Structure formats: C-alpha cells, structure tokens
Amino acid sequence: MKLLNKRISKGNGVLFMILTLLTVSSLLITTNINGKNALAKLSRGFYSSNIIKMYIAEINDIQLMLHAFDKISEDNIIVFKNNLEPGRDLRGIFYKGNVEQPPIKQGRFFTSQECLSNQKIALVGSEYEPDIIIKDGKKYIDIGNVEFEVIGYLGHSEASRFDTMQMIPIRAAHEVYGQDGQYVIDGNSVKSVSNAAEDLRHMLEPKAGYFFINESQSNKINRIEEMLYGANSTVDIIYAGIYLSFLLASISCMGFWISYRRQFIQVYRMNGFNNLQIIRSVLRKYGFVWLWATSAGFACVLVFRASGKTYPIYWIDFTFAAGCTLLPGTVLLLIYILRLLNKKAIMAGRM
C-alpha cells in the first residue's frame, strides 16, 4: 500500500482504514443528532425547549416596550411576538447576542438594531412569493395593510414549515398590531430565559393592565417531545452507547497497532535511541496515519453532505470526531511506550 509515493506497512494500512471508518461513523451519528434536534425544534415552531410565554395587555407605550427589551440583562436572547394575524404564522422579532437564527435560503436576517428601528422590512416563506410586488428593483409585500420590503426568504431548499412563516421587526409589529398579546422568550439556556423574563416582569408589570408569565411552558414542551420522539434520556443513553463503542474500537485499533510497532521500538532501543527520541518517533508515525485517516473521513462525509440529503455539520462536530480517534490512541500509546521503556530499564539495571 502506498500513500504519496511512500510505502505504507500492513499495520499502518489497517490503522488508516479503521480510523477513517471511525471518523466517518462518528460524523454521521453527529449528523443524525443534529437532524433529530432540528426536527424537534421545527415541530415546536422554531422554539427551543427553554421557552417562557408572556402575556401583556393595556400597556400602549411603544417606547417603554422597546426600552424594556433593550435593557434585558441577558445576552443570547430572542423574543417573538406571536399571533399577529389569525390563521397566519406572522411574528415580530427582537434578539440580542448570539442566537440561532431561522434558515435563510436567500437574502439575510435582521440585525439586532433593525429589530428596534422603525424600518418596515420582512422575511417571508416561499408560500408568499405570489404576493410580492417589485418597485424600483426592490421586493415588497403587504402585511397589515402596510408595505414591507422583503430582505430575505425563510426556509430550506426542501419544503418545510418555514415556507409558511413571515417575520418582521418587533417595533414594526408594535406599530402595526399594537403591544398587547402573547410573547415567547427563548434563548440558549433555561437560566438566561428565566432571567430575561424576570427583567421584563420588573420593567413592564407595573405599567401593564394585565401581565402574566407562564413558566411551566418548557415542561409541557418536554412532555410533548417525549411523546413525539421518545424519552430524551433513553435516546441520549443510546447515543452515549454508540460513542462508547467508537471509543472502544479506537482503543482496540490502537492496541493492534502498538503490538505491531513493538519490534520497531525494541530496534530503536537497541540502536541507542533515548526515551524521548523513541516516543517522538512513534508518535510521529501514529500522527501521520491519524492525520490522513481523519482527513479522508472528513472528505467522505463532506462529499456525502454535498448531496444535500443531510443536516449541517459544525466545526465542533469535526473536532469531536477527531478527538474520539486521536486522544484515546495517543494516551494508550504513551502508557505502553513508557511501560515498555521502564521495563527495559529495569531489566538492564538487573544485568
């Protein structure tokens, strides 16, 4: 077997193939997890399981509302004003920090500053394309008898729930539909969402004729998810078991390779190499095979992903897959080398 005109030994070839398969398998499982999470969130209407619902009536002060949203102490928060029109998934949006944004297949998402501005801009699903009119090279759509400029299209290349959605900045929602109604607070953690809800309670409840926060909403969503997708703990145990099998396979593969390299380590020792030189030499050979194996695994998955039939893979997923094959093998290799060298040193001392 040859790679870059270099002859690859049988042991290295087997290690290369196994590490490549482990990398591909790990990334495909991660893709499956991403897909499960994406489907669960889409079934909730692009809400996480962290949400809290808030109901407000008789405030009638746009500036107070906007000031309250702007002064939320938590970062990574997104707020939706829902049910703007009966029978339509039309939402007002405010966000701050780094939050997951809905998929945009064309155009761009709102900036956080635009959410508080008086610009009449909108994101729409493909279902509303027939309602769009073009003026001076720009696209517009009528929302609440007001003309909004369309800056992007929601959704994926495949049909999805986003095709039926419309989103506008929170200030535009207040100006066109008023401040009363239901708000959904979402974010990256339960704690941040709860803190944001308390901030809004503190600033808005004294001024509102009616103010109510439904803090049990996330528990209800978790129960619905369990009915639709099975208990999360059971699914997590299954995924943990799969990754554990990958870890054990990586260790077994490394054990085979170490056994194969044992004679070379002994030759290095007989030729007068010191411990550091031996460790560096063996790790360099292992690192060379690992680098090409993980690169081949990444390439296989990227080719598969190019077909558009899989969910996104993030850099952290690549990092995790690489770590699953690199760290166990490296640790096991170092332990074996140090034990072998120590054993040789003891035997030499007795002689």
N, C-alpha and C positions, 0 to 999 in steps of 0.2 A: 504494500500500500504506500502511495506517495502523496505528499502534500507540499506544493511549492518546490517541486523537484527534490524534496527530501524524503528519504525512505522512512516510513513510519512502521515501527515494530508492531508485532501482533498485540502485545499488551496495550500499547498506546492507541492502536486502532479500535480495540474493544472499548477502552475508556472513552474514546471520542464518540463512538456510536451511542453508548449508554448515556453519557452526559447530554448529548444532543436530544435524545428521546425524552430525558427527564426535563430538559428546558422547555421543549415543545409541550409536553403534557402539563407542566406547571402553568404555562401561559394560557393554555386552552381552558384549564379549570378556572383560572382567574377571570378569563373572559366570560365563562358561564356564570360566575358570581356577579360580575358587573351587569350581565344581562338580567339576572334574577332581580337585582336591586333596581335596575332601570324599569323593569316591568312592574314591580311593586309600586314604585313612585308614580309611574304613569297611571296605574289603576286608581291612585289616590288623587289624580288631577294635578300632578307635578307638585305634590306636597310630600315632605318627609314625615316620619312618624313622630317628629318633635313638636308638631304644630299646637298652637293655642288659638282658640277663636275668641274674638272680642266683638261685642255688640254695643253700638253707640247711637243715641238719639238726642235730638234737640240741643245740638251744640252751635250750629250755624255761625261758625267762625273759622274761615279757611286758614287765616294766618296762625291762629292758635294750633290748629291741627298740624300744619306744616312745621311749625316750631317744635311741637312735641315729637314728631318723627325725627327731625334733625338732631334733637338733643338726646336721643336714645343712647345710653352709655355703652351698650354692647356693640361690637363690630360683628361683621358677618351675619347680618340680619336682613331678611326680606319680608315685606308686608304687602299683602294683597287686599284690595277692596273688592269683594265678590258680589255677584248677583246684581250687577248694574242694570241689566235688562232681562226680563223674563224670557226663558227659552233660549238664551244665548250665553256662551261661556265668555263673557266680557269682563275683564279685570283691570282695575287700577293697580299700579305697582310703585313701590318705593323700596330701595335697598341701600345698604351701606356695607363697605368692606368686601371681602371675597366670598361670594355665594355662588352656588350652582345656578347657572342661567339656563333658560329653556333653549332647546336646539334651534339654531337659525340656519336654514338652508340657503338663504340669500339675504344680503344686507347685513345689518348689525343690530345689537341690543341697545337699550337705553343706557346712557351714562347715569351715575347717581345724581349728578347735578340736574340733568334733564327731568328726573322724576319730580323735582321740586320746582321746576320752572313752569312758565305758562305756555310752553310750546305745545302745539297741537300735532303730535306725532303718534304713530301707531305701528304695532306689529300685528300681522294678521295671518291666519292659516290659509291654505290654498283654496279652501271652500269659498272664500270671499273674493277670489280673483275676478269673477264676473262683475262684481260691484265696484271695482276700481276704475277710476277715470284718470286720464292723463292730461295735465295742463303744464305748458311750458317745460316739457320734458320731465316733470315730476308726477308721481302717482299719488292719488288722493282717494279717500273713502269716507262716506258719510257715517258718522257714529253719533247718535243722539241729536240728529239734525245739525251737526257741526262738522265741518270739513277737516279731516285729519290727513296729514301727509304720511304715506306708508314708507317706512325706512327699512323694513325687513319682512321676510316671510318665515313664519314659525314652522317647525316640523322637520322630518327626516326625508330621505329620498323615497322611503316606503310610506304608505298611508299610516296615519296614527291619529291619536286624539288631538294632537296639536293642530291638525288641519281645520278643526272647528273652533279654535280659540282666537280671541282678539285681546290685545293688551295695550293699555295707554298709561301715561304717567299718572301718579296719584293726584297731583294737583289738577290735571285736566279732568280726572274723574270727579273730583270735588266740585269743580266749576260747572260741569255739565249735569251731574246727577246728584249733587249735594253731599254733605258729610255723613248723614245718617246711614246706618246699615251695618253689615257684617264685615269684619276684618279678620284676616288669617295671618298670624305671626309665625314665621318659620325661620330656621337657622341651622347652623352646623352642630348644635348640641342642645340638649334639654335645658341646661343651666342658662345658656345665653338667651334662649327664647323666653324662659321664665323671667329673667331679669329685665328683658325688653318689655314684657307685658306689665311688670310692676312699675317701670318707668312711665309707661303710658297711663297706667292707672293713677299714678301720683299727679301727673300733669293735666289729665283730662277729666277724671271723675268729678272733681269739684265744680267743673263748668258745664257738665252734661246733665240733661234732664233724666237720662237713663244710661247706665253704664254697667255692663256685665261681662265677666271673663269666664269662659268655660275651660277650666284647667284639666278636666277629665277627658278631653278630646283625644289626646295621644293614646290613652289606654284603650279607648274604643277602636281606634285605628289599628292598634296592635292585635286586638281580638279579631278584627276583620281580616287582617293579613294572615293570621293563623288558619282561618277557615279557607282562604284562597290558596295559600302557598305552603301550608303545613307549619308546625311549630318551629319558630326560628331556632330554638335550642337544638332540636333534632337535626335540622339542616346544617347548623354550624358544627355539630359533632361529626356529621358525615364528611364535611369538607376538611375538618381537622384530621380525621382518619386518613383521608386521601393524601393530604400533605405529609402526614407521618409516614405513610408508605413510601412517598417520594424520598423522604429523608433517610429511611432505612435502605432504600435501593441505592442511594448515593453513597452511604457508608459501606454497603456490601461491594459496590463497584470499586470503592477506594481500597477496600481490603484485598480484592483481587489484584489491583494494580501494584499495591505495596508488596504483595507476595512475589509478583513478577519482577519488581525492581530490587528485591533483596540481594540478589547476586551482584548487581551493579554497585550497591552500597558497600558490600564486602570488598569488591575490587578497588573502590575509591580508598577504603581504609588501608588496604594492603599497599597501595601506591603512595601512601604518606599524606593523603589529604587530611586536613584538620576538620574538626566537627563543623565549624561554620561553613567551610567550603563544601562539605558534603550536603549540608542542609540546603544551602543556596542552589547547588546544582540540581538536587532532586526537586525542589520547589519550582525551579525554573522550567524543568521539563513538564511537571504537572501543570504549571500555569500556562505553558504554551498549548498543551492539549485542551485545557479548560477554556481558554480564550477562543480557540477556533470552534470548539463544540458549542459554546453558548452563542457565538456569532451565527453559526449555522442554524441553531434552534430559533434565534430571533428572526433570521431571514425566512425560514419556513413559515413562521406564524405571520409575518408581515405579508408574505405572498398570499397566504390564506385570507388574511384580513382585507387585502385589496379587492377581493371578490364582492365586498360589501355585505356579506352574509353574517357578519359577526359584530359584536358590540365593541366600543372603543377599548383600547388597551393604553394604560397610562405609564409614565416613566417609572412610577413606584412599582408597578407590576413587573416590569423588566428587571428592576433592581432586586425585587423579592425572588424572582426566578433564578437570577444569577447567584444570589446569596445561598439559595437552597442547595446548589451544586458546589459552590466554592467553599463555604465555611466548614461544613462537616468534614469534607475531604481534607482540607488543609489542617484542621485540628487533629484529625486522626493520623495524618501523615507525620506531623510534628511529634506527636506522642510516640509513634512507632520508631521514628528515627532516633529520638532521644533515648528511648529504652534500649534500642539495639546498640547504640554507641556506648551507653553506660555499661551494658553487659559486656561489650568487648573490652572496655577499660578495666572492669573488674577482673576479667579473665587474664588480661595482660599483667595486672598487678600481682595476681597469684603466681604467675610464672616467674 
